[in-house]
Amino acid sequence: MERSAVIFDLGGVVVDSPLHAIADYERELGIPSDFVNHVVVDTGPSGAWSRLERGEVSMAGFFSDFEAECRAAGHEISARAMMARIAECGPRPRMLDAIERLRKASFRTAALTNNWANEDGGRDNGELRARFDVFVESAVVGLRKPDPRIYDHVLGELGVEAAQAIFLDDIGRNLKTARAMGMHTIKVDDPDVALRELAGLTGLDL
């Protein structure tokens, strides 16, 4: 089946990695590397991070809940300071250029992002939204990766089957679900390497 759609995660793919911003914050605090990620994974779907990304808790509520979870796991953090670091992550020009080239070549494009509302209830992705045909945000639809239902949702919005889609993400567990559903997946560690792989799959100069 011919591939006709490309789905992009935002943070760590189209935008600089929030994982790097969190790692810098952890180093400044002198807490173990990957501590925050362990808290997110260990608290699971009912944890503060997951609830924030599904739009079930306000940012203010997240600050207190996530700090309590980190405290219980052994370290004090400022969730507000950590999220401010993440908010500083900017877009990657080469990725934006690749998205534009894909659209000009009649590929359908989508953003599929686990995100959240800011303290004022708004979101920071307005300038990116117009760059995609479809824009799916976890905090809006009430589902988050790697729940298969959010992948079904974006495929439905694009009007394609899983086998027609290529999905780029920087987190393995998010890619695993997409791959099991029949999408071709690209893990984004080095954006340039990922774009070369995408170019090979699409036949475009990216």
Helices and strands as residue ranges (DSSP letters): E 5-8, H 18-29, H 35-43, G 44-46, H 48-53, H 59-73, H 79-87, H 93-104, E 108-113, H 126-129, E 134-137, H 138-141, H 148-158, G 162-164, E 165-169, H 172-180, E 184-187, H 191-202
